[in-house]
Amino acid sequence: MKKAFFSVLALVLCLVLTVGCGGTDTSSTDSSSASSPTGSETASTDTSSNASSNTSSKLTEEQIKMSGYLGAYSYKIDELNQKTEGKFTFGLQSDTHHYDTSKTQGGNNIVALSYFVEMDFVGHLGDIVRGYSVEDIDSPENMRACMDDMVNRFVNNAKIPVMMTVGNHDTNSMWCNKWGDHTTQITPEEQKTRIFDRLKEHNGDKMVTDDDGSYYYIDFPEDGIRVIMLNTSNDTYDGTKMCATAFVSKKQIEWFKTEALNTQNQVIVMSHIPFTTAVEENKLPTGGAETAAAVEEFVSGGGKFIAYCCGHKHGKTSAVDENGRLHIVVPNGSSKGAVVAVNTANGTIGFTDLGGGVDFVYDYVNGQMQ
């Protein structure tokens, strides 16, 4: 569908939704409906009146169903369609810290938004699950169920590519350490099965990786853009200790330098933990400096770099590093997120904060905020 069509839908949706668009979590919905919206979850779609009935006919059945998940995002539809028209556009969430499969907001809402704002992909930048240390809530069994649930929300409902990674919470290390059993952690091999193999199945040959499977890229040829997803919790598990949760393996760095950055496309790099002290004041991941250096080598060789996108830093604003590279920080939480739009014609990238934060446009060619 063309972006002009999505602009019309913004007006239609406002007429269809007769209940307020608050971003409350529909916690009464059971887990079986979380990844497959049903008519019962779209009570906000009232077709009883003639006006509502007439306008709802302009929406597809899928859009009517997904509109029940939009929450506060519905307020943004018209604005987003104006901002993103003709641009390479994607929606991101991060740090949802999912812990209750009956709560159906996170994941579902950003995917639902893609039914009303034309996007090229949607993604999640890690800390999918809560993974603290409360005995029942953060038990490995519950965290595994929540991880599966969140992945399902993306891959079962998205009609476009999906890009996800893991964060430092996604091994459930804090629970394991508190209760003295590192063997119950969600290992890299298990994450591959639960997340990355599912993504590969959804994305098909668009998703290019090596045998590790947890870092990859997708090309968007019509826009001349390559989006690279790195894994900043890429340690190995040998059965004797917890995996490091801020770690980029040497194997991944080599793949990044020689494979992922071997392109004529403009590049966006995404990860959970950022690669610059402009955003992360405490601890960069092991291998983070080498990863950032590879980007600078790519640029010095004539490569075109757009921006980094990361999560992890709850409440932290986006920043520009000493080399003029933009690091977009996606706000944390299941009701928040961001829509990013790249204008390759004039070399700008626009950020719209879905959680009420500060929006901006950055000139990535000249390294200036507009």
C-alpha positions as CSV (number, residue, x, y, z in Angstrom):
1,M,0.0,0.0,0.0
2,K,1.1,3.6,-0.7
3,K,1.8,6.0,2.1
4,A,-1.0,8.3,0.8
5,F,-3.5,5.5,1.6
6,F,-2.2,5.3,5.2
7,S,-2.8,9.0,5.6
8,V,-6.5,8.6,4.8
9,L,-6.7,5.7,7.3
10,A,-5.7,8.1,10.1
11,L,-8.9,10.0,9.6
12,V,-11.0,6.8,9.3
13,L,-9.6,5.3,12.4
14,C,-10.4,8.3,14.5
15,L,-14.1,7.9,13.5
16,V,-14.0,4.1,14.1
17,L,-12.5,4.2,17.6
18,T,-15.3,5.6,19.8
19,V,-13.6,4.8,23.1
20,G,-10.7,6.8,24.3
21,C,-7.2,5.9,23.1
22,G,-5.5,5.6,26.5
23,G,-2.5,3.3,26.6
24,T,-3.7,1.0,29.3
25,D,-2.7,-2.6,29.2
26,T,-5.4,-5.1,28.5
27,S,-4.3,-7.4,31.3
28,S,-7.6,-9.2,31.4
29,T,-6.9,-10.8,28.0
30,D,-5.6,-14.3,28.3
31,S,-2.3,-15.4,26.9
32,S,-3.8,-17.4,24.1
33,S,-5.1,-14.2,22.5
34,A,-1.9,-12.2,22.9
35,S,-0.5,-13.2,19.5
36,S,-3.8,-13.6,17.7
37,P,-6.2,-10.7,18.1
38,T,-9.9,-11.5,18.2
39,G,-13.0,-9.5,18.0
40,S,-13.4,-9.5,21.8
41,E,-10.2,-7.5,22.0
42,T,-11.5,-4.8,19.7
43,A,-14.3,-3.5,21.8
44,S,-13.1,0.0,21.1
45,T,-14.2,-0.5,17.5
46,D,-17.9,0.4,17.5
47,T,-19.8,-0.3,14.3
48,S,-23.3,-0.1,15.8
49,S,-23.9,3.5,14.5
50,N,-24.3,4.3,10.9
51,A,-21.3,6.6,10.9
52,S,-19.0,4.1,12.4
53,S,-20.3,1.4,10.2
54,N,-19.7,3.4,7.1
55,T,-16.1,4.4,8.0
56,S,-15.2,1.0,9.3
57,S,-15.9,-0.5,5.9
58,K,-12.9,1.4,4.6
59,L,-10.6,-0.5,6.9
60,T,-9.5,-4.1,6.2
61,E,-10.6,-6.8,8.6
62,E,-7.0,-7.1,9.8
63,Q,-6.8,-3.4,10.5
64,I,-10.0,-3.4,12.5
65,K,-8.7,-6.3,14.6
66,M,-5.3,-4.8,15.1
67,S,-6.7,-1.3,16.0
68,G,-7.7,-2.8,19.4
69,Y,-4.0,-2.9,20.3
70,L,-3.0,0.6,19.3
71,G,-3.7,2.3,22.6
72,A,-2.1,5.7,22.8
73,Y,-0.3,5.1,19.5
74,S,-3.6,5.9,17.7
75,Y,-3.1,9.6,18.5
76,K,0.1,9.5,16.5
77,I,-1.1,8.0,13.2
78,D,-1.9,11.2,11.3
79,E,1.3,12.9,12.5
80,L,3.4,9.8,11.6
81,N,2.0,9.5,8.1
82,Q,2.9,13.1,7.4
83,K,6.4,12.7,8.8
84,T,7.2,9.4,7.1
85,E,5.7,9.8,3.6
86,G,8.2,8.7,1.0
87,K,10.8,7.8,3.6
88,F,12.5,4.5,4.8
89,T,10.5,4.0,8.0
90,F,10.7,1.5,10.9
91,G,9.2,1.1,14.3
92,L,11.1,0.1,17.4
93,Q,10.5,-1.0,21.0
94,S,13.0,-1.9,23.6
95,D,13.3,-3.0,27.2
96,T,9.7,-4.2,27.5
97,H,10.8,-6.5,30.4
98,H,7.8,-8.7,29.7
99,Y,6.7,-10.8,32.7
100,D,3.0,-11.5,32.3
101,T,1.6,-13.2,29.2
102,S,-1.9,-11.9,29.9
103,K,-0.7,-8.3,29.4
104,T,-1.1,-7.7,25.6
105,Q,0.3,-4.3,25.0
106,G,4.0,-4.5,24.3
107,G,4.9,-5.8,20.9
108,N,1.3,-6.0,19.7
109,N,1.0,-2.2,19.7
110,I,4.1,-1.4,17.6
111,V,3.0,-4.2,15.1
112,A,-0.5,-2.8,15.1
113,L,0.9,0.6,14.2
114,S,2.5,-0.9,11.1
115,Y,-1.0,-1.6,9.8
116,F,-1.8,2.2,9.7
117,V,1.6,3.7,9.1
118,E,3.6,2.2,6.2
119,M,6.8,0.7,7.6
120,D,9.7,-1.2,6.1
121,F,10.2,-3.3,9.3
122,V,9.5,-3.4,13.0
123,G,11.9,-4.4,15.7
124,H,12.8,-5.0,19.4
125,L,16.2,-4.0,20.8
126,G,16.4,-6.4,23.7
127,D,15.6,-6.9,27.3
128,I,12.6,-8.8,26.0
129,V,11.8,-10.2,29.5
130,R,12.0,-8.8,33.0
131,G,14.6,-11.2,34.4
132,Y,15.1,-9.9,37.9
133,S,15.1,-12.2,40.9
134,V,11.6,-12.6,42.3
135,E,11.2,-16.3,42.8
136,D,7.9,-16.9,40.9
137,I,7.6,-13.9,38.5
138,D,11.2,-14.2,37.2
139,S,11.4,-18.0,37.3
140,P,13.1,-19.5,34.2
141,E,9.9,-21.2,33.2
142,N,7.9,-17.9,33.3
143,M,10.7,-15.9,31.5
144,R,10.8,-18.6,28.8
145,A,7.0,-18.3,28.3
146,C,7.2,-14.5,28.2
147,M,10.1,-14.6,25.7
148,D,8.1,-16.9,23.4
149,D,5.0,-14.8,23.8
150,M,6.8,-11.6,22.8
151,V,8.4,-13.2,19.8
152,N,5.0,-14.5,18.8
153,R,3.5,-11.0,19.0
154,F,5.9,-9.8,16.3
155,V,6.3,-12.8,14.0
156,N,2.7,-14.0,14.1
157,N,1.1,-10.6,13.3
158,A,3.7,-8.5,11.4
159,K,3.3,-8.5,7.6
160,I,6.8,-7.0,7.2
161,P,10.3,-8.0,8.2
162,V,11.0,-8.2,12.0
163,M,14.4,-7.6,13.6
164,M,15.0,-8.5,17.3
165,T,18.0,-9.0,19.5
166,V,18.6,-9.9,23.1
167,G,19.6,-7.7,26.1
168,N,21.4,-8.2,29.3
169,H,18.2,-9.4,31.1
170,D,17.4,-12.1,28.6
171,T,19.7,-14.8,30.1
172,N,17.7,-14.4,33.4
173,S,21.1,-14.1,35.1
174,M,19.8,-12.2,38.2
175,W,17.3,-14.8,39.1
176,C,19.9,-17.6,38.5
177,N,22.5,-15.9,40.6
178,K,20.1,-15.1,43.5
179,W,18.8,-18.7,43.6
180,G,22.2,-20.2,43.0
181,D,21.6,-22.2,39.8
182,H,23.3,-20.9,36.7
183,T,22.3,-24.1,34.8
184,T,18.7,-22.6,34.6
185,Q,19.8,-19.6,32.6
186,I,18.4,-19.0,29.1
187,T,21.5,-19.9,27.1
188,P,22.6,-18.5,23.7
189,E,21.7,-21.8,22.1
190,E,18.2,-21.6,23.6
191,Q,17.8,-17.9,22.5
192,K,18.7,-19.0,19.0
193,T,15.9,-21.5,19.0
194,R,13.3,-19.2,20.7
195,I,14.2,-16.0,18.9
196,F,16.6,-16.0,16.0
197,D,15.4,-19.2,14.2
198,R,11.9,-17.8,14.4
199,L,13.0,-14.6,12.8
200,K,14.8,-16.5,10.1
201,E,11.6,-18.4,9.4
202,H,9.6,-15.1,9.2
203,N,12.1,-13.1,7.2
204,G,13.4,-15.8,4.9
205,D,16.4,-15.1,2.7
206,K,16.2,-11.4,3.5
207,M,17.9,-12.1,6.8
208,V,21.6,-12.8,6.3
209,T,23.7,-14.2,9.1
210,D,26.5,-16.7,9.8
211,D,26.2,-20.0,11.7
212,D,25.8,-18.2,15.0
213,G,22.4,-16.8,13.9
214,S,22.1,-14.1,16.6
215,Y,23.6,-11.3,14.6
216,Y,22.5,-10.5,11.0
217,Y,21.5,-7.9,8.5
218,I,18.7,-7.2,6.1
219,D,19.1,-5.2,2.9
220,F,16.3,-3.0,1.6
221,P,17.4,-2.5,-2.0
222,E,14.7,0.0,-3.1
223,D,16.1,2.4,-0.5
224,G,19.7,1.4,-0.7
225,I,19.9,0.7,3.0
226,R,21.4,-2.2,5.0
227,V,20.2,-2.6,8.6
228,I,22.6,-4.6,10.8
229,M,21.5,-6.1,14.1
230,L,24.4,-6.9,16.5
231,N,24.2,-9.0,19.7
232,T,25.8,-7.3,22.7
233,S,25.2,-10.4,24.9
234,N,27.2,-12.8,22.6
235,D,29.1,-14.8,25.2
236,T,29.2,-18.6,25.0
237,Y,28.0,-21.0,27.7
238,D,30.1,-23.9,28.8
239,G,27.9,-25.2,31.6
240,T,30.1,-23.8,34.4
241,K,29.3,-20.1,34.7
242,M,26.8,-17.4,33.7
243,C,27.2,-15.9,30.2
244,A,28.6,-12.4,30.2
245,T,25.7,-10.0,29.4
246,A,27.8,-7.1,27.9
247,F,29.9,-8.9,25.3
248,V,30.6,-8.8,21.6
249,S,32.5,-11.9,20.5
250,K,35.6,-11.7,18.3
251,K,33.8,-13.8,15.8
252,Q,31.0,-11.4,15.6
253,I,33.3,-8.4,15.2
254,E,35.1,-10.1,12.4
255,W,31.8,-10.9,10.7
256,F,30.7,-7.3,11.2
257,K,33.9,-5.9,9.6
258,T,34.3,-8.3,6.7
259,E,30.7,-9.3,5.9
260,A,28.1,-6.9,7.2
261,L,30.0,-3.7,6.4
262,N,31.0,-5.0,3.0
263,T,28.3,-3.0,1.2
264,Q,27.6,0.0,-1.0
265,N,24.3,0.5,0.8
266,Q,23.9,3.1,3.5
267,V,24.1,1.5,6.9
268,I,22.1,1.5,10.2
269,V,23.6,-0.5,13.1
270,M,21.3,-1.7,15.9
271,S,22.0,-3.4,19.2
272,H,20.8,-3.5,22.8
273,I,23.8,-1.9,24.6
274,P,25.2,1.2,23.0
275,F,28.8,1.5,21.7
276,T,29.6,5.0,23.0
277,T,30.2,6.8,26.3
278,A,28.0,9.6,24.9
279,V,25.1,7.3,25.8
280,E,26.5,4.6,28.1
281,E,28.4,6.3,31.0
282,N,29.1,3.1,33.0
283,K,30.2,0.1,31.0
284,L,30.5,-0.4,27.3
285,P,30.3,-4.1,26.2
286,T,33.5,-6.0,25.8
287,G,34.4,-5.6,22.1
288,G,32.3,-2.4,21.9
289,A,35.3,-0.2,21.0
290,E,36.4,-2.5,18.2
291,T,32.8,-2.5,16.9
292,A,32.7,1.3,16.8
293,A,36.2,1.4,15.2
294,A,34.9,-0.8,12.4
295,V,32.2,1.7,11.6
296,E,34.8,4.5,11.4
297,E,37.0,2.4,9.1
298,F,33.9,1.8,7.0
299,V,33.2,5.5,6.7
300,S,36.9,6.4,6.1
301,G,36.8,4.0,3.2
302,G,33.8,5.8,1.6
303,G,31.0,4.0,3.3
304,K,27.8,5.8,4.2
305,F,26.7,5.5,7.8
306,I,23.3,6.7,9.0
307,A,22.9,6.0,12.7
308,Y,23.1,3.6,15.6
309,C,19.9,2.5,17.4
310,C,20.0,1.0,20.9
311,G,18.0,0.3,24.0
312,H,19.3,-0.4,27.5
313,K,19.5,3.2,28.8
314,H,16.1,3.8,30.4
315,G,15.2,7.4,30.2
316,K,18.4,8.4,28.4
317,T,18.1,10.7,25.4
318,S,19.7,10.2,22.1
319,A,23.2,11.6,21.6
320,V,25.9,12.3,19.0
321,D,29.4,11.0,19.6
322,E,32.8,12.6,19.0
323,N,32.8,11.4,15.4
324,G,29.4,12.9,14.7
325,R,27.6,9.6,14.7
326,L,24.0,9.7,16.0
327,H,23.1,7.1,18.6
328,I,19.3,6.8,18.9
329,V,18.1,5.6,22.3
330,V,14.7,3.9,22.1
331,P,12.6,4.6,25.2
332,N,11.9,1.6,27.5
333,G,8.6,0.1,28.2
334,S,5.7,-1.8,26.6
335,S,3.6,1.4,26.0
336,K,6.6,3.4,24.5
337,G,8.8,3.0,21.5
338,A,9.8,5.1,18.5
339,V,9.2,5.5,14.8
340,V,12.3,6.4,12.7
341,A,12.2,7.8,9.1
342,V,15.2,8.1,6.9
343,N,15.2,10.5,3.9
344,T,18.1,9.2,1.8
345,A,17.5,12.0,-0.8
346,N,18.6,14.8,1.6
347,G,20.6,12.7,4.2
348,T,18.4,13.2,7.2
349,I,16.9,10.9,9.8
350,G,13.8,11.8,11.8
351,F,12.9,10.4,15.3
352,T,9.4,10.4,16.7
353,D,9.1,9.3,20.3
354,L,6.0,7.3,20.9
355,G,6.2,7.8,24.7
356,G,5.9,11.6,24.6
357,G,9.6,12.5,24.6
358,V,11.5,14.9,22.3
359,D,11.3,14.4,18.6
360,F,14.2,15.5,16.3
361,V,15.7,15.4,12.8
362,Y,19.4,14.8,12.3
363,D,21.5,15.6,9.2
364,Y,23.7,12.5,9.2
365,V,25.7,13.7,6.2
366,N,26.8,17.0,7.8
367,G,26.5,15.8,11.4
368,Q,24.0,18.5,12.5
369,M,20.7,18.6,14.3
370,Q,18.1,20.4,12.4
